[in-house]
Amino acid sequence: MEKKEPKTIDSYIAQFPAETQKILKQIRKTIHLAAPAAKEVISYKMPAFKQNSILVYFAAYAKHIGFYPTGVGIDAFKSEFENYKWSKGAVQFPIDQELPLDLIARITKFKVEKDFEKVSKPKKIS
């Protein structure tokens, strides 16, 4: 099945089998609770949550869920990724294992704080 480019997170989720949809909805709810002021967007053809900048992205694949908290989010939590495949900007959660929703929530809250710090820093005048 060829996937259409989604315009909303609902249309993104609807493209997947029921079991994957359930997982994606869990991630979405977890991120919403951790970042209630964030807006849902589609960026790079993936669901994302944005405040002043993108906080996190997520995406479904055949065997895993990709969670993309960017480099700063990975660096801050990499000691907790020993059971997962990860890189400098992403972590893969196997689709056949229970999602670490607490970890996703903590990473998202961390990204909310970093986003707030970035916009509340006084601008340098040159």
N, C-alpha and C positions, 0 to 999 in steps of 0.2 A: 504494500500500500504506500503510495507516494504521499508524503505529508505536505499539506499546504502551509504557506507561511502564515502563522497565527497573528491575529490582531489583538487578542486578549489572552489572559491566562486561562480563562474558561475554554476558549477555542483550542489552545495548546493542549490542555489536559484531555479534551474530548477526542483527540486523535489516537489515544492509547487504549489498550485492552483494559477491561474493568479493574483488574487487580493492580495494574500500574496506576490507573486513575486514583485509586484509593490511597496509594503511597504518595502521589503528587499532592493530593488534597491535604494529607497529614502535614507535609512539609509546608505547604502554603499557610495552613492554619497556625503552625508553630511560628513561622516568620511573622505573621500578622500579630500574634500575641507578643512577640519580642520587640516588634517595631510598629506599634499601632499608628504612628503618624506617617509611616511610609506609604507611598502610592505604588500600585501595581503597574508595571510597564512590560513591554516586550522589547528586549535589546539583544542584538546578535541572534535573533530568532529564538530566544529563550525567555522564560519568565524571569522577571527581576523585580526587586523592590528598591525604590528610590526615595531618598529624603532630599538632601541638597545634591547628592551624587548617588550613584548606584551603591547600595549596601551589599547585596548578595544576588546571585543568579542561581537557578537550578535547572536541570534538564534530565529527561529520561532517556535511557539507552536500553538495549536488549538485556544486558546483564547487570547494569548498575544505574544508580542515580548520581549524576554529577552535581556537586555543590561547589559554587564558585564564590568564595568570600574575598577574592583577590589576595595579593601577596601579604598585606598586613594582617589579614584574618588568618591566613595559613601560618605565618610566622608565630603569631601569638598562641596558637593551639597545636602546633605540630607534634608536641610530646604526646598528644592524645590520639594521634593517627596511626599508632603502631599496627593496628589491625586492619588498616585500609591502605589502598593504593592512593598516593597523593603526589602532587607536584607543587611548584612555587605559587600557583594560583587556584588550585582545585583539589578536591578530595572526592574519591569514588566510594559510594556506599553500595555494597552488593544488594541487588534487588531481592535476593532470596533470604536476606537476614533482616532482623528487626532494625528499624532506623534509630540512630542515636539522637532522638528528638531533643533531649536535654542539651547535648553538645551543639546541635544546630541553633537552639535558642540562645545559648551562651555566646556563640560566635556572632550571631545577629545582633545581640545587645552590645557586644564589644564594638561592632561596626557602627552602630547607632552613636555610641559615645565618640568614636573617632571622627565620624561625620560632623557631629556637633562641635567638637574641638576645632576642626578645620575652619568652619564658618564663623566661630566666635573669636578666633585669633584676630587681634588688630592688624590691619593692613599696614605694611611698611610704606612710608612715603619717601620717594627718592628725589 
